């Protein structure tokens, strides 16, 4: 290969824009392909369209190397699933895997080989708009969800034409941006990096994720796109990661903005030497690096290694043997939005809903709940229902909540939008909504954020409900009618004024194509809600970042204000809703705690199990959660860390035994030695229905310290369910 051909392989161009796919593929691009000047395109799609582009690459370029076609297929391709935070709220890796699998089947049928998903950035600051794209705040939990998504996208064999290369993104500490601002610096300790932000990436690599994307931001002044310690020493070195590393959009060029280089060529050199294999969109590798490569043996070695990794990705996908395997228009037509896919989307959406409170038992609704007023513009906002990163999702495909309730309730339904999410509320429209509420026996208030208030570059300084929604909510609540609030959101919100006495609140996130049926099925009790919060809901913006796994401090937060402790004076010490919280229409009792041993020795395991009984008269799911704490260690350990969870369906009156099996390495943390160590001593564990609803507790000992090669949070806890 010539230097230009090598650099061409490392060049990923935008073939279009997210909202105008393929729009940049013109004659000049075909010529670039013929000249071997490009290795991949993103924001392209279509089996037939891409077949022609691929044909030109394979038949008309000198080396005939196939192209990689990429897109952000994040929570569905055409059939839209809930946004990722909603998928996470299912608290079931099987749901995350299913959503990824369906997305892969549809995306690959449209000629795509590579998705920029899953996003597995830990998100602990609800101001950060991209919290919607991930699985929340907890390292063990996000790691488990990361593994499931990688499996769903990539299947067992990437060369099958319905599997897609996954991207673990955004490697580093993208979620730790200061003040919850997107792209902003992460100034975090090494311990936080290793124990909080990196475990999901370790898990994704371990699961075989074919590619990684680097974060836009810097850690302590070192932009990740040029972070040799993180990329070369850790990822390529210690972790031995052989997959493809791609920059983020223009992030090589942005090294100039970061202030670590002055010229394009210097930016390219830094990124290449940090083993960023493929450059997304800034075109520096292909346009500016030829001279530097010829002049520097060190850069040449880096380029050769990167080219090999790009070619290996193409090889893993089977493209050298069958470059057009992903380009079957008949398959594309057959799979898109199939009844089977819609059913899967509905199921995951139903399972994503979190019942925050149901104080008066208003839910589930009776089959004939009388006259119902449906209030809120979001109830009919099909675009919001499919969330950000909609790929090829179409608002027209969505069954809205309004449509479903019209069908279900007929003349007993009255609808008033009341207010939108932007600008000033219209007093007339609110008055109409109030009249509708007053005329009804029951109000369903659909409120929250629209889809465009979370997502990339959508950070907010205030996580309150948008002003017009607050106004609407106040007016509706003042009617004194029974109100069921359905919250659509991509982030934890400050729930003022909704979170009042006697409230009923269901978090629906942005549920996807099957929004209407999924919400209605939960409201009417066709299914009992079983979702849980993957991120704590702080009471107020000022509490952000808020997360469960904080350190205890020397003066742990105390509700007693007369004591000087680590808290705010003006609000309680707890979040509004804790990580793992979510109610059910059923009730569950925990009993029969058992542990297989009191001593967890090196090479051994401990199995902790409990009986969960559905004491109600309806079949429902319970999410059994296992938390641990190391009370005394060389450094302070978080007050609570997750080490197991299992969503289990338990028919009315029946019992299931849930057993978690753990290794000593799962208690390893980033010790002062710079290694992962678990100290000898006691470990406390707690089993419950939420991080703040603990039902059973116990402890065991590690008789000797253990050294591990991975963060404890990244490892898998085996779960067995007996009695099914
Ligand atoms: C985002 C990435 C995304 C890329 C390509 C960037 O702005 O940060 O997550 O994969 O664009 O669309």
Boltz pocket constraint, residues with backbone or C-beta under 6 A from the ligand:
constraints:
  - pocket:
      binder: B
      contacts: [[A, 42], [A, 72], [A, 116], [A, 169], [A, 248], [A, 249], [A, 456]]
      max_distance: 6.0
